[in-house]
Amino acid sequence: MSKKRFIAGAVCPACQQQDTLRWWVENEVEKVECVACHHTDTRLPKSVEDSQHVAGTASEQVIGIFKPE
Ligand SMILES: [Zn+2]
């Protein structure tokens, strides 16, 4: 399951362009890719971490990993 989604308002740390970053989870690792310069990273830029959209998605991931018994 690797749904790639664009991150609204995010700025690429490599080429400084906005709205070019795609984000997805691969093997429970967050991956980020810039479609403009093909920069890739396994961590979200700080501006993205502050995004409420991504924070909500991360919470869902945590709930999925830690299953209550
Ligand atoms: Zn870039």
N, CA, C, O and the ligand as a Tripos MOL2 file, in Angstrom:
@<TRIPOS>MOLECULE
protein
  277   275    70     0     0
PROTEIN
NO_CHARGES

@<TRIPOS>ATOM
      1 N           0.8550   -1.1910    0.0000 N.3       1 MET1
      2 CA          0.0000    0.0000    0.0000 C.3       1 MET1
      3 C           0.8850    1.2330    0.0000 C.2       1 MET1
      4 O           1.4640    1.5810    1.0290 O.2       1 MET1
      5 N           0.9930    1.8820   -1.1180 N.am      2 SER2
      6 CA          1.8270    3.0780   -1.1820 C.3       2 SER2
      7 C           1.1000    4.1540   -1.9720 C.2       2 SER2
      8 O           1.4430    4.4600   -3.1140 O.2       2 SER2
      9 N           0.0940    4.7140   -1.3350 N.am      3 LYS3
     10 CA         -0.6310    5.8200   -1.9570 C.3       3 LYS3
     11 C           0.2230    7.0650   -1.9070 C.2       3 LYS3
     12 O           0.5700    7.5350   -0.8230 O.2       3 LYS3
     13 N           0.5690    7.6090   -3.0610 N.am      4 LYS4
     14 CA          1.3460    8.8440   -3.0830 C.3       4 LYS4
     15 C           0.3920   10.0300   -3.1560 C.2       4 LYS4
     16 O          -0.5370   10.0670   -3.9620 O.2       4 LYS4
     17 N           0.6550   10.9810   -2.2960 N.am      5 ARG5
     18 CA         -0.2080   12.1590   -2.2960 C.3       5 ARG5
     19 C           0.6340   13.4170   -2.2310 C.2       5 ARG5
     20 O           1.6480   13.4700   -1.5350 O.2       5 ARG5
     21 N           0.2030   14.4270   -2.9640 N.am      6 PHE6
     22 CA          0.9230   15.6930   -2.9470 C.3       6 PHE6
     23 C           0.6850   16.3990   -1.6190 C.2       6 PHE6
     24 O          -0.3830   16.2870   -1.0160 O.2       6 PHE6
     25 N           1.7020   17.1250   -1.1800 N.am      7 ILE7
     26 CA          1.6170   17.8370    0.0860 C.3       7 ILE7
     27 C           1.4130   19.3170   -0.2150 C.2       7 ILE7
     28 O           2.3310   20.0020   -0.6660 O.2       7 ILE7
     29 N           0.2070   19.7960    0.0360 N.am      8 ALA8
     30 CA         -0.1260   21.1850   -0.2810 C.3       8 ALA8
     31 C           0.7230   22.1530    0.5370 C.2       8 ALA8
     32 O           0.8030   22.0470    1.7610 O.2       8 ALA8
     33 N           1.3510   23.0920   -0.1540 N.am      9 GLY9
     34 CA          2.0960   24.1390    0.5330 C.3       9 GLY9
     35 C           3.5110   23.7690    0.9090 C.2       9 GLY9
     36 O           4.2540   24.6140    1.4070 O.2       9 GLY9
     37 N           3.9090   22.5110    0.6800 N.am     10 ALA10
     38 CA          5.2470   22.0840    1.0650 C.3      10 ALA10
     39 C           6.2830   22.6170    0.0760 C.2      10 ALA10
     40 O           6.0290   22.6900   -1.1270 O.2      10 ALA10
     41 N           7.4490   22.9860    0.5970 N.am     11 VAL11
     42 CA          8.5290   23.5040   -0.2390 C.3      11 VAL11
     43 C           9.6510   22.4680   -0.2880 C.2      11 VAL11
     44 O          10.0900   21.9760    0.7510 O.2      11 VAL11
     45 N          10.1070   22.1430   -1.4780 N.am     12 CYS12
     46 CA         11.1900   21.1820   -1.6400 C.3      12 CYS12
     47 C          12.4830   21.7580   -1.0680 C.2      12 CYS12
     48 O          12.8570   22.8800   -1.4090 O.2      12 CYS12
     49 N          13.1730   21.0110   -0.2030 N.am     13 PRO13
     50 CA         14.4140   21.5160    0.3960 C.3      13 PRO13
     51 C          15.5510   21.5940   -0.6140 C.2      13 PRO13
     52 O          16.5520   22.2650   -0.3640 O.2      13 PRO13
     53 N          15.4130   20.9200   -1.7490 N.am     14 ALA14
     54 CA         16.4910   20.8970   -2.7370 C.3      14 ALA14
     55 C          16.3390   21.9910   -3.7940 C.2      14 ALA14
     56 O          17.3050   22.6890   -4.1030 O.2      14 ALA14
     57 N          15.1390   22.1460   -4.3510 N.am     15 CYS15
     58 CA         14.9590   23.1100   -5.4450 C.3      15 CYS15
     59 C          14.0910   24.2930   -5.0530 C.2      15 CYS15
     60 O          13.8860   25.2090   -5.8490 O.2      15 CYS15
     61 N          13.5760   24.2770   -3.8180 N.am     16 GLN16
     62 CA         12.8040   25.3950   -3.2600 C.3      16 GLN16
     63 C          11.4800   25.6300   -3.9760 C.2      16 GLN16
     64 O          10.8650   26.6800   -3.7930 O.2      16 GLN16
     65 N          11.0330   24.6870   -4.7780 N.am     17 GLN17
     66 CA          9.7390   24.8640   -5.4360 C.3      17 GLN17
     67 C           8.6280   24.3920   -4.5130 C.2      17 GLN17
     68 O           8.8220   23.5280   -3.6580 O.2      17 GLN17
     69 N           7.4580   24.9880   -4.7130 N.am     18 GLN18
     70 CA          6.3330   24.6780   -3.8350 C.3      18 GLN18
     71 C           5.3540   23.7360   -4.5280 C.2      18 GLN18
     72 O           5.1930   23.7670   -5.7480 O.2      18 GLN18
     73 N           4.7060   22.8990   -3.7190 N.am     19 ASP19
     74 CA          3.6850   21.9620   -4.2120 C.3      19 ASP19
     75 C           4.2370   20.9320   -5.1960 C.2      19 ASP19
     76 O           3.5150   20.4710   -6.0810 O.2      19 ASP19
     77 N           5.5080   20.5710   -5.0480 N.am     20 THR20
     78 CA          6.0890   19.5560   -5.9270 C.3      20 THR20
     79 C           6.3720   18.2620   -5.1620 C.2      20 THR20
     80 O           6.7890   17.2660   -5.7540 O.2      20 THR20
     81 N           6.1460   18.2780   -3.8450 N.am     21 LEU21
     82 CA          6.4860   17.1140   -3.0230 C.3      21 LEU21
     83 C           5.3410   16.1110   -2.9490 C.2      21 LEU21
     84 O           4.1870   16.4640   -2.7080 O.2      21 LEU21
     85 N           5.7010   14.8530   -3.1630 N.am     22 ARG22
     86 CA          4.7460   13.7640   -2.9590 C.3      22 ARG22
     87 C           5.1920   12.9720   -1.7450 C.2      22 ARG22
     88 O           6.3870   12.8510   -1.4780 O.2      22 ARG22
     89 N           4.2390   12.4370   -1.0160 N.am     23 TRP23
     90 CA          4.5180   11.7640    0.2480 C.3      23 TRP23
     91 C           3.8050   10.4260    0.2740 C.2      23 TRP23
     92 O           2.6610   10.3070   -0.1650 O.2      23 TRP23
     93 N           4.4880    9.4270    0.7880 N.am     24 TRP24
     94 CA          3.8230    8.1260    0.9490 C.3      24 TRP24
     95 C           4.5810    7.3280    2.0020 C.2      24 TRP24
     96 O           5.6620    7.7240    2.4360 O.2      24 TRP24
     97 N           4.0040    6.2050    2.4050 N.am     25 VAL25
     98 CA          4.6450    5.3470    3.3970 C.3      25 VAL25
     99 C           5.0480    4.0430    2.7310 C.2      25 VAL25
    100 O           4.2330    3.3820    2.0870 O.2      25 VAL25
    101 N           6.3100    3.6800    2.8930 N.am     26 GLU26
    102 CA          6.8270    2.4590    2.2890 C.3      26 GLU26
    103 C           7.5310    1.6550    3.3760 C.2      26 GLU26
    104 O           8.5030    2.1240    3.9690 O.2      26 GLU26
    105 N           7.0430    0.4470    3.6370 N.am     27 ASN27
    106 CA          7.5980   -0.3790    4.7100 C.3      27 ASN27
    107 C           7.6250    0.3780    6.0370 C.2      27 ASN27
    108 O           8.5940    0.3090    6.7920 O.2      27 ASN27
    109 N           6.5350    1.1040    6.3010 N.am     28 GLU28
    110 CA          6.3730    1.8730    7.5410 C.3      28 GLU28
    111 C           7.3870    2.9910    7.6810 C.2      28 GLU28
    112 O           7.6160    3.5010    8.7780 O.2      28 GLU28
    113 N           8.0020    3.3760    6.5470 N.am     29 VAL29
    114 CA          8.9150    4.5210    6.5500 C.3      29 VAL29
    115 C           8.3120    5.6040    5.6730 C.2      29 VAL29
    116 O           7.8580    5.3430    4.5590 O.2      29 VAL29
    117 N           8.3150    6.8280    6.1960 N.am     30 GLU30
    118 CA          7.7610    7.9310    5.4180 C.3      30 GLU30
    119 C           8.7520    8.3590    4.3500 C.2      30 GLU30
    120 O           9.9070    8.6650    4.6440 O.2      30 GLU30
    121 N           8.2890    8.3770    3.1080 N.am     31 LYS31
    122 CA          9.1460    8.7750    1.9980 C.3      31 LYS31
    123 C           8.5830   10.0500    1.3810 C.2      31 LYS31
    124 O           7.3700   10.2530    1.3250 O.2      31 LYS31
    125 N           9.4970   10.9040    0.9190 N.am     32 VAL32
    126 CA          9.0990   12.1320    0.2490 C.3      32 VAL32
    127 C           9.8610   12.2320   -1.0750 C.2      32 VAL32
    128 O          11.0600   11.9620   -1.1430 O.2      32 VAL32
    129 N           9.1430   12.6210   -2.1100 N.am     33 GLU33
    130 CA          9.7680   12.7500   -3.4190 C.3      33 GLU33
    131 C           9.3330   14.0600   -4.0510 C.2      33 GLU33
    132 O           8.1630   14.4370   -3.9780 O.2      33 GLU33
    133 N          10.2870   14.7560   -4.6760 N.am     34 CYS34
    134 CA          9.9810   15.9840   -5.4010 C.3      34 CYS34
    135 C           9.8670   15.6390   -6.8840 C.2      34 CYS34
    136 O          10.7830   15.0610   -7.4680 O.2      34 CYS34
    137 N           8.7330   15.9990   -7.4860 N.am     35 VAL35
    138 CA          8.5180   15.6600   -8.8920 C.3      35 VAL35
    139 C           9.2440   16.6280   -9.8260 C.2      35 VAL35
    140 O           9.3610   16.3750  -11.0240 O.2      35 VAL35
    141 N           9.7280   17.7350   -9.2690 N.am     36 ALA36
    142 CA         10.4000   18.7340  -10.0980 C.3      36 ALA36
    143 C          11.8830   18.3990  -10.2840 C.2      36 ALA36
    144 O          12.4020   18.4660  -11.3990 O.2      36 ALA36
    145 N          12.5640   18.0380   -9.1880 N.am     37 CYS37
    146 CA         14.0100   17.8070   -9.2770 C.3      37 CYS37
    147 C          14.3700   16.3750   -8.8880 C.2      37 CYS37
    148 O          15.5470   16.0150   -8.8890 O.2      37 CYS37
    149 N          13.3730   15.5560   -8.5570 N.am     38 HIS38
    150 CA         13.5710   14.1450   -8.1980 C.3      38 HIS38
    151 C          14.3740   13.9580   -6.9180 C.2      38 HIS38
    152 O          14.9750   12.9070   -6.6940 O.2      38 HIS38
    153 N          14.3730   14.9690   -6.1020 N.am     39 HIS39
    154 CA         14.9520   14.8500   -4.7670 C.3      39 HIS39
    155 C          14.0960   13.8700   -3.9620 C.2      39 HIS39
    156 O          12.8670   13.9260   -4.0170 O.2      39 HIS39
    157 N          14.7380   12.9850   -3.2250 N.am     40 THR40
    158 CA         13.9890   12.0680   -2.3670 C.3      40 THR40
    159 C          14.5280   12.1360   -0.9500 C.2      40 THR40
    160 O          15.6990   12.4390   -0.7220 O.2      40 THR40
    161 N          13.6420   11.8470   -0.0030 N.am     41 ASP41
    162 CA         14.0370   11.8780    1.3970 C.3      41 ASP41
    163 C          13.1630   10.8810    2.1530 C.2      41 ASP41
    164 O          12.0690   10.5390    1.7030 O.2      41 ASP41
    165 N          13.6400   10.4300    3.2730 N.am     42 THR42
    166 CA         12.8400    9.5100    4.0800 C.3      42 THR42
    167 C          12.2250   10.2280    5.2640 C.2      42 THR42
    168 O          11.5690    9.6040    6.0980 O.2      42 THR42
    169 N          12.4260   11.5170    5.3450 N.am     43 ARG43
    170 CA         11.7960   12.2900    6.4190 C.3      43 ARG43
    171 C          11.0550   13.4520    5.8070 C.2      43 ARG43
    172 O          11.4240   13.9460    4.7410 O.2      43 ARG43
    173 N          10.0160   13.8860    6.4760 N.am     44 LEU44
    174 CA          9.2580   15.0170    5.9830 C.3      44 LEU44
    175 C           9.9690   16.3060    6.3470 C.2      44 LEU44
    176 O          10.5140   16.4330    7.4430 O.2      44 LEU44
    177 N           9.9640   17.2650    5.4280 N.am     45 PRO45
    178 CA         10.4920   18.5960    5.7680 C.3      45 PRO45
    179 C           9.7230   19.1820    6.9400 C.2      45 PRO45
    180 O           8.5720   18.8170    7.1790 O.2      45 PRO45
    181 N          10.3600   20.0890    7.6690 N.am     46 LYS46
    182 CA          9.7180   20.6310    8.8730 C.3      46 LYS46
    183 C           8.3840   21.2740    8.5560 C.2      46 LYS46
    184 O           7.4330   21.1580    9.3300 O.2      46 LYS46
    185 N           8.3100   21.9480    7.4250 N.am     47 SER47
    186 CA          7.0600   22.6200    7.0600 C.3      47 SER47
    187 C           5.9420   21.5980    6.8790 C.2      47 SER47
    188 O           4.7690   21.9090    7.0850 O.2      47 SER47
    189 N           6.3090   20.3830    6.4960 N.am     48 VAL48
    190 CA          5.3070   19.3450    6.2800 C.3      48 VAL48
    191 C           4.8880   18.7210    7.6070 C.2      48 VAL48
    192 O           3.7180   18.3940    7.8070 O.2      48 VAL48
    193 N           5.8570   18.5590    8.5150 N.am     49 GLU49
    194 CA          5.5410   17.9720    9.8160 C.3      49 GLU49
    195 C           4.5090   18.7980   10.5650 C.2      49 GLU49
    196 O           3.7220   18.2680   11.3500 O.2      49 GLU49
    197 N           4.5220   20.0910   10.3160 N.am     50 ASP50
    198 CA          3.5770   20.9750   10.9920 C.3      50 ASP50
    199 C           2.1910   20.9100   10.3730 C.2      50 ASP50
    200 O           1.2240   21.4170   10.9420 O.2      50 ASP50
    201 N           2.0990   20.2960    9.2250 N.am     51 SER51
    202 CA          0.8100   20.2290    8.5260 C.3      51 SER51
    203 C          -0.1650   19.3350    9.2740 C.2      51 SER51
    204 O           0.1810   18.2330    9.6990 O.2      51 SER51
    205 N          -1.3720   19.8190    9.4260 N.am     52 GLN52
    206 CA         -2.3840   19.0600   10.1660 C.3      52 GLN52
    207 C          -2.7800   17.8050    9.3980 C.2      52 GLN52
    208 O          -3.0900   16.7700    9.9880 O.2      52 GLN52
    209 N          -2.7640   17.9130    8.0880 N.am     53 HIS53
    210 CA         -3.1630   16.7740    7.2380 C.3      53 HIS53
    211 C          -2.2350   15.5850    7.4840 C.2      53 HIS53
    212 O          -2.6960   14.4640    7.6990 O.2      53 HIS53
    213 N          -0.9480   15.8330    7.4530 N.am     54 VAL54
    214 CA          0.0310   14.7630    7.6270 C.3      54 VAL54
    215 C           0.0000   14.2510    9.0610 C.2      54 VAL54
    216 O           0.1470   13.0520    9.2960 O.2      54 VAL54
    217 N          -0.1900   15.1450   10.0150 N.am     55 ALA55
    218 CA         -0.2340   14.7370   11.4170 C.3      55 ALA55
    219 C          -1.3860   13.7700   11.6520 C.2      55 ALA55
    220 O          -1.2340   12.7810   12.3690 O.2      55 ALA55
    221 N          -2.5350   14.0520   11.0500 N.am     56 GLY56
    222 CA         -3.6840   13.1720   11.2030 C.3      56 GLY56
    223 C          -3.4140   11.8100   10.5810 C.2      56 GLY56
    224 O          -3.8140   10.7850   11.1330 O.2      56 GLY56
    225 N          -2.7510   11.7930    9.4590 N.am     57 THR57
    226 CA         -2.4280   10.5340    8.7980 C.3      57 THR57
    227 C          -1.4500    9.7270    9.6410 C.2      57 THR57
    228 O          -1.5720    8.5070    9.7450 O.2      57 THR57
    229 N          -0.4840   10.4090   10.2380 N.am     58 ALA58
    230 CA          0.5030    9.7190   11.0720 C.3      58 ALA58
    231 C          -0.1680    9.0660   12.2750 C.2      58 ALA58
    232 O           0.2140    7.9690   12.6830 O.2      58 ALA58
    233 N          -1.1580    9.7320   12.8380 N.am     59 SER59
    234 CA         -1.8640    9.1810   13.9880 C.3      59 SER59
    235 C          -2.5680    7.8860   13.6020 C.2      59 SER59
    236 O          -2.5960    6.9290   14.3760 O.2      59 SER59
    237 N          -3.1310    7.8670   12.4060 N.am     60 GLU60
    238 CA         -3.8130    6.6690   11.9450 C.3      60 GLU60
    239 C          -2.8190    5.5110   11.8080 C.2      60 GLU60
    240 O          -3.1380    4.3610   12.1070 O.2      60 GLU60
    241 N          -1.6260    5.8380   11.3560 N.am     61 GLN61
    242 CA         -0.5870    4.8270   11.2110 C.3      61 GLN61
    243 C          -0.2390    4.2320   12.5720 C.2      61 GLN61
    244 O          -0.1100    3.0150   12.7060 O.2      61 GLN61
    245 N          -0.0880    5.0870   13.5780 N.am     62 VAL62
    246 CA          0.2710    4.6210   14.9190 C.3      62 VAL62
    247 C          -0.8130    3.6920   15.4710 C.2      62 VAL62
    248 O          -0.5220    2.6520   16.0610 O.2      62 VAL62
    249 N          -2.0650    4.0950   15.2640 N.am     63 ILE63
    250 CA         -3.1790    3.2650   15.7440 C.3      63 ILE63
    251 C          -3.1470    1.9040   15.0550 C.2      63 ILE63
    252 O          -3.4560    0.8790   15.6640 O.2      63 ILE63
    253 N          -2.7680    1.9100   13.7720 N.am     64 GLY64
    254 CA         -2.7240    0.6480   13.0470 C.3      64 GLY64
    255 C          -1.6150   -0.2710   13.5200 C.2      64 GLY64
    256 O          -1.7600   -1.4930   13.5010 O.2      64 GLY64
    257 N          -0.5070    0.3180   13.9450 N.am     65 ILE65
    258 CA          0.6420   -0.4960   14.3580 C.3      65 ILE65
    259 C           0.4310   -1.0630   15.7590 C.2      65 ILE65
    260 O           0.6750   -2.2450   16.0010 O.2      65 ILE65
    261 N          -0.0240   -0.2120   16.6800 N.am     66 PHE66
    262 CA         -0.1970   -0.6630   18.0530 C.3      66 PHE66
    263 C          -1.6300   -1.1380   18.2840 C.2      66 PHE66
    264 O          -2.4920   -0.3680   18.7070 O.2      66 PHE66
    265 N          -1.8680   -2.4030   18.0030 N.am     67 LYS67
    266 CA         -3.2140   -2.9360   18.1430 C.3      67 LYS67
    267 C          -3.4920   -3.3030   19.5960 C.2      67 LYS67
    268 O          -2.7580   -4.0880   20.1960 O.2      67 LYS67
    269 N          -4.5520   -2.7330   20.1560 N.am     68 PRO68
    270 CA         -4.9080   -3.0870   21.5450 C.3      68 PRO68
    271 C          -5.4100   -4.5290   21.6300 C.2      68 PRO68
    272 O          -6.0670   -5.0230   20.7130 O.2      68 PRO68
    273 N          -5.1000   -5.1830   22.7220 N.am     69 GLU69
    274 CA         -5.5020   -6.6010   22.8570 C.3      69 GLU69
    275 C          -6.7280   -6.7250   23.7650 C.2      69 GLU69
    276 O          -7.2130   -7.8320   23.9990 O.2      69 GLU69
    277 ZN         12.7730   19.6540   -5.7020 Zn       70 ZN70
@<TRIPOS>BOND
     1     1     2 1
     2     2     3 1
     3     3     4 2
     4     3     5 am
     5     5     6 1
     6     6     7 1
     7     7     8 2
     8     7     9 am
     9     9    10 1
    10    10    11 1
    11    11    12 2
    12    11    13 am
    13    13    14 1
    14    14    15 1
    15    15    16 2
    16    15    17 am
    17    17    18 1
    18    18    19 1
    19    19    20 2
    20    19    21 am
    21    21    22 1
    22    22    23 1
    23    23    24 2
    24    23    25 am
    25    25    26 1
    26    26    27 1
    27    27    28 2
    28    27    29 am
    29    29    30 1
    30    30    31 1
    31    31    32 2
    32    31    33 am
    33    33    34 1
    34    34    35 1
    35    35    36 2
    36    35    37 am
    37    37    38 1
    38    38    39 1
    39    39    40 2
    40    39    41 am
    41    41    42 1
    42    42    43 1
    43    43    44 2
    44    43    45 am
    45    45    46 1
    46    46    47 1
    47    47    48 2
    48    47    49 am
    49    49    50 1
    50    50    51 1
    51    51    52 2
    52    51    53 am
    53    53    54 1
    54    54    55 1
    55    55    56 2
    56    55    57 am
    57    57    58 1
    58    58    59 1
    59    59    60 2
    60    59    61 am
    61    61    62 1
    62    62    63 1
    63    63    64 2
    64    63    65 am
    65    65    66 1
    66    66    67 1
    67    67    68 2
    68    67    69 am
    69    69    70 1
    70    70    71 1
    71    71    72 2
    72    71    73 am
    73    73    74 1
    74    74    75 1
    75    75    76 2
    76    75    77 am
    77    77    78 1
    78    78    79 1
    79    79    80 2
    80    79    81 am
    81    81    82 1
    82    82    83 1
    83    83    84 2
    84    83    85 am
    85    85    86 1
    86    86    87 1
    87    87    88 2
    88    87    89 am
    89    89    90 1
    90    90    91 1
    91    91    92 2
    92    91    93 am
    93    93    94 1
    94    94    95 1
    95    95    96 2
    96    95    97 am
    97    97    98 1
    98    98    99 1
    99    99   100 2
   100    99   101 am
   101   101   102 1
   102   102   103 1
   103   103   104 2
   104   103   105 am
   105   105   106 1
   106   106   107 1
   107   107   108 2
   108   107   109 am
   109   109   110 1
   110   110   111 1
   111   111   112 2
   112   111   113 am
   113   113   114 1
   114   114   115 1
   115   115   116 2
   116   115   117 am
   117   117   118 1
   118   118   119 1
   119   119   120 2
   120   119   121 am
   121   121   122 1
   122   122   123 1
   123   123   124 2
   124   123   125 am
   125   125   126 1
   126   126   127 1
   127   127   128 2
   128   127   129 am
   129   129   130 1
   130   130   131 1
   131   131   132 2
   132   131   133 am
   133   133   134 1
   134   134   135 1
   135   135   136 2
   136   135   137 am
   137   137   138 1
   138   138   139 1
   139   139   140 2
   140   139   141 am
   141   141   142 1
   142   142   143 1
   143   143   144 2
   144   143   145 am
   145   145   146 1
   146   146   147 1
   147   147   148 2
   148   147   149 am
   149   149   150 1
   150   150   151 1
   151   151   152 2
   152   151   153 am
   153   153   154 1
   154   154   155 1
   155   155   156 2
   156   155   157 am
   157   157   158 1
   158   158   159 1
   159   159   160 2
   160   159   161 am
   161   161   162 1
   162   162   163 1
   163   163   164 2
   164   163   165 am
   165   165   166 1
   166   166   167 1
   167   167   168 2
   168   167   169 am
   169   169   170 1
   170   170   171 1
   171   171   172 2
   172   171   173 am
   173   173   174 1
   174   174   175 1
   175   175   176 2
   176   175   177 am
   177   177   178 1
   178   178   179 1
   179   179   180 2
   180   179   181 am
   181   181   182 1
   182   182   183 1
   183   183   184 2
   184   183   185 am
   185   185   186 1
   186   186   187 1
   187   187   188 2
   188   187   189 am
   189   189   190 1
   190   190   191 1
   191   191   192 2
   192   191   193 am
   193   193   194 1
   194   194   195 1
   195   195   196 2
   196   195   197 am
   197   197   198 1
   198   198   199 1
   199   199   200 2
   200   199   201 am
   201   201   202 1
   202   202   203 1
   203   203   204 2
   204   203   205 am
   205   205   206 1
   206   206   207 1
   207   207   208 2
   208   207   209 am
   209   209   210 1
   210   210   211 1
   211   211   212 2
   212   211   213 am
   213   213   214 1
   214   214   215 1
   215   215   216 2
   216   215   217 am
   217   217   218 1
   218   218   219 1
   219   219   220 2
   220   219   221 am
   221   221   222 1
   222   222   223 1
   223   223   224 2
   224   223   225 am
   225   225   226 1
   226   226   227 1
   227   227   228 2
   228   227   229 am
   229   229   230 1
   230   230   231 1
   231   231   232 2
   232   231   233 am
   233   233   234 1
   234   234   235 1
   235   235   236 2
   236   235   237 am
   237   237   238 1
   238   238   239 1
   239   239   240 2
   240   239   241 am
   241   241   242 1
   242   242   243 1
   243   243   244 2
   244   243   245 am
   245   245   246 1
   246   246   247 1
   247   247   248 2
   248   247   249 am
   249   249   250 1
   250   250   251 1
   251   251   252 2
   252   251   253 am
   253   253   254 1
   254   254   255 1
   255   255   256 2
   256   255   257 am
   257   257   258 1
   258   258   259 1
   259   259   260 2
   260   259   261 am
   261   261   262 1
   262   262   263 1
   263   263   264 2
   264   263   265 am
   265   265   266 1
   266   266   267 1
   267   267   268 2
   268   267   269 am
   269   269   270 1
   270   270   271 1
   271   271   272 2
   272   271   273 am
   273   273   274 1
   274   274   275 1
   275   275   276 2
@<TRIPOS>SUBSTRUCTURE
     1 MET1         2 RESIDUE 1 A MET
     2 SER2         6 RESIDUE 1 A SER
     3 LYS3        10 RESIDUE 1 A LYS
     4 LYS4        14 RESIDUE 1 A LYS
     5 ARG5        18 RESIDUE 1 A ARG
     6 PHE6        22 RESIDUE 1 A PHE
     7 ILE7        26 RESIDUE 1 A ILE
     8 ALA8        30 RESIDUE 1 A ALA
     9 GLY9        34 RESIDUE 1 A GLY
    10 ALA10       38 RESIDUE 1 A ALA
    11 VAL11       42 RESIDUE 1 A VAL
    12 CYS12       46 RESIDUE 1 A CYS
    13 PRO13       50 RESIDUE 1 A PRO
    14 ALA14       54 RESIDUE 1 A ALA
    15 CYS15       58 RESIDUE 1 A CYS
    16 GLN16       62 RESIDUE 1 A GLN
    17 GLN17       66 RESIDUE 1 A GLN
    18 GLN18       70 RESIDUE 1 A GLN
    19 ASP19       74 RESIDUE 1 A ASP
    20 THR20       78 RESIDUE 1 A THR
    21 LEU21       82 RESIDUE 1 A LEU
    22 ARG22       86 RESIDUE 1 A ARG
    23 TRP23       90 RESIDUE 1 A TRP
    24 TRP24       94 RESIDUE 1 A TRP
    25 VAL25       98 RESIDUE 1 A VAL
    26 GLU26      102 RESIDUE 1 A GLU
    27 ASN27      106 RESIDUE 1 A ASN
    28 GLU28      110 RESIDUE 1 A GLU
    29 VAL29      114 RESIDUE 1 A VAL
    30 GLU30      118 RESIDUE 1 A GLU
    31 LYS31      122 RESIDUE 1 A LYS
    32 VAL32      126 RESIDUE 1 A VAL
    33 GLU33      130 RESIDUE 1 A GLU
    34 CYS34      134 RESIDUE 1 A CYS
    35 VAL35      138 RESIDUE 1 A VAL
    36 ALA36      142 RESIDUE 1 A ALA
    37 CYS37      146 RESIDUE 1 A CYS
    38 HIS38      150 RESIDUE 1 A HIS
    39 HIS39      154 RESIDUE 1 A HIS
    40 THR40      158 RESIDUE 1 A THR
    41 ASP41      162 RESIDUE 1 A ASP
    42 THR42      166 RESIDUE 1 A THR
    43 ARG43      170 RESIDUE 1 A ARG
    44 LEU44      174 RESIDUE 1 A LEU
    45 PRO45      178 RESIDUE 1 A PRO
    46 LYS46      182 RESIDUE 1 A LYS
    47 SER47      186 RESIDUE 1 A SER
    48 VAL48      190 RESIDUE 1 A VAL
    49 GLU49      194 RESIDUE 1 A GLU
    50 ASP50      198 RESIDUE 1 A ASP
    51 SER51      202 RESIDUE 1 A SER
    52 GLN52      206 RESIDUE 1 A GLN
    53 HIS53      210 RESIDUE 1 A HIS
    54 VAL54      214 RESIDUE 1 A VAL
    55 ALA55      218 RESIDUE 1 A ALA
    56 GLY56      222 RESIDUE 1 A GLY
    57 THR57      226 RESIDUE 1 A THR
    58 ALA58      230 RESIDUE 1 A ALA
    59 SER59      234 RESIDUE 1 A SER
    60 GLU60      238 RESIDUE 1 A GLU
    61 GLN61      242 RESIDUE 1 A GLN
    62 VAL62      246 RESIDUE 1 A VAL
    63 ILE63      250 RESIDUE 1 A ILE
    64 GLY64      254 RESIDUE 1 A GLY
    65 ILE65      258 RESIDUE 1 A ILE
    66 PHE66      262 RESIDUE 1 A PHE
    67 LYS67      266 RESIDUE 1 A LYS
    68 PRO68      270 RESIDUE 1 A PRO
    69 GLU69      274 RESIDUE 1 A GLU
    70 ZN70       277 GROUP 0 **** ****
